[in-house]
Amino acid sequence: MAREMKLPGPDHQISITPSRDRVLVRSGETTIADSRSTLVLRETNYPPVRYVPLADVDRSLLALSDLTTYCPYKGDASYYSIVPDSESGTDAVWFYDQPYAAVAPIKDHIAFYPDRVEIVVHASDTLEKST
């Protein structure tokens, strides 16, 4: 059975904006990611999602999961579990290895479920003033 691919449009909008905000992602006391080059994906009916470049992630703390899901706007999603956090870290991270063209910038980025990790965002203008 073929999967239906949908394009973002007036009824289902998706935008991707680069951000220079500093984003820290922690599981307990462990920092999983520290980035100043995230992408903010905004999608109709969903809260904004920070996509963190893989280069800014400590991948030694992640284990590839068997879980996969499908989004008709983005493609096939794969998941990681957070190794040090077996309680809430299972399948807590997702990524699109081959995202559809409409969301191509999220390739080589991962996103975290905010109810499973702590995501701290420091606005770039705030950091520049305090430095």
C-alpha positions as CSV (number, residue, x, y, z in Angstrom):
1,M,0.0,0.0,0.0
2,A,1.5,3.3,-1.1
3,R,1.8,6.1,1.5
4,E,0.2,9.4,0.6
5,M,2.6,12.3,0.5
6,K,1.0,15.7,1.3
7,L,2.4,19.1,0.6
8,P,2.1,21.9,3.1
9,G,-0.4,24.5,2.0
10,P,-3.1,26.9,3.4
11,D,-4.8,24.1,5.3
12,H,-1.6,22.7,6.8
13,Q,1.2,25.1,7.0
14,I,4.8,24.2,7.8
15,S,7.6,26.7,8.2
16,I,11.2,26.2,9.1
17,T,13.3,29.0,10.6
18,P,17.0,29.0,11.5
19,S,17.7,30.1,15.1
20,R,20.8,31.4,16.8
21,D,19.3,30.9,20.2
22,R,21.3,28.7,22.5
23,V,19.4,25.5,23.1
24,L,20.4,23.0,25.8
25,V,18.8,19.6,26.0
26,R,19.3,17.6,29.3
27,S,18.2,14.3,30.7
28,G,18.6,14.7,34.4
29,E,22.0,16.1,35.0
30,T,23.3,14.9,31.6
31,T,23.6,17.4,28.7
32,I,22.6,15.6,25.4
33,A,22.8,18.6,23.1
34,D,24.1,22.2,23.2
35,S,23.5,24.2,20.0
36,R,23.4,27.7,18.6
37,S,22.1,26.6,15.2
38,T,18.8,24.9,15.7
39,L,15.8,25.0,13.3
40,V,12.4,25.9,14.6
41,L,9.7,24.0,12.7
42,R,6.2,25.4,13.0
43,E,3.3,23.3,11.9
44,T,-0.4,24.0,11.9
45,N,-2.1,22.7,15.1
46,Y,1.2,21.7,16.8
47,P,3.6,23.6,19.1
48,P,6.9,24.7,17.6
49,V,9.6,22.1,17.6
50,R,13.4,22.7,17.9
51,Y,15.4,20.5,15.5
52,V,19.0,20.2,16.7
53,P,21.9,19.5,14.3
54,L,23.4,16.1,14.9
55,A,26.8,17.8,15.1
56,D,25.7,19.4,18.3
57,V,24.4,16.2,20.0
58,D,26.4,13.7,22.1
59,R,25.3,10.7,20.2
60,S,27.1,8.4,22.6
61,L,24.0,9.0,24.9
62,L,21.6,7.8,22.2
63,A,20.7,4.3,21.0
64,L,18.8,3.7,17.8
65,S,15.3,2.4,18.4
66,D,13.2,0.0,16.4
67,L,10.3,2.4,16.4
68,T,9.3,4.1,13.1
69,T,6.3,6.3,12.3
70,Y,5.1,8.1,9.2
71,C,4.1,11.7,8.6
72,P,2.5,12.5,5.2
73,Y,4.1,15.9,5.3
74,K,7.6,15.0,6.4
75,G,8.2,11.3,5.6
76,D,9.4,8.3,7.7
77,A,10.5,9.1,11.2
78,S,13.0,7.0,13.1
79,Y,13.7,7.2,16.8
80,Y,16.5,7.1,19.4
81,S,16.3,6.3,23.0
82,I,18.3,8.2,25.6
83,V,20.7,5.6,27.0
84,P,21.2,6.9,30.6
85,D,17.4,7.4,31.1
86,S,15.7,4.1,30.7
87,E,12.5,5.4,32.4
88,S,11.5,8.3,30.2
89,G,14.2,8.2,27.5
90,T,12.7,5.4,25.5
91,D,11.9,6.7,22.0
92,A,12.3,10.2,23.3
93,V,14.1,11.5,20.1
94,W,13.0,11.5,16.5
95,F,14.5,12.3,13.2
96,Y,13.8,12.1,9.5
97,D,16.7,10.5,7.7
98,Q,15.2,11.3,4.3
99,P,12.6,14.0,4.8
100,Y,10.3,15.1,2.0
101,A,11.5,18.0,-0.1
102,A,9.2,20.5,1.6
103,V,11.0,20.0,4.9
104,A,14.5,19.1,3.5
105,P,16.3,21.4,6.0
106,I,15.5,19.1,8.9
107,K,17.8,16.4,7.5
108,D,20.7,15.7,9.8
109,H,18.7,17.2,12.7
110,I,16.9,15.6,15.6
111,A,14.0,16.6,17.8
112,F,13.2,15.8,21.4
113,Y,9.8,15.2,23.2
114,P,9.7,18.1,25.7
115,D,7.9,16.0,28.3
116,R,10.8,13.5,28.3
117,V,13.8,15.9,28.5
118,E,14.5,19.4,29.7
119,I,14.9,21.9,26.8
120,V,16.3,25.2,27.8
121,V,16.3,28.1,25.2
122,H,18.4,31.2,25.8
123,A,17.4,33.9,23.3
124,S,20.5,34.9,21.3
125,D,20.0,38.6,22.1
126,T,20.0,37.8,25.8
127,L,23.2,35.8,25.6
128,E,24.9,38.5,23.6
129,K,24.0,41.2,26.2
130,S,25.2,39.1,29.1
131,T,28.6,38.1,27.6
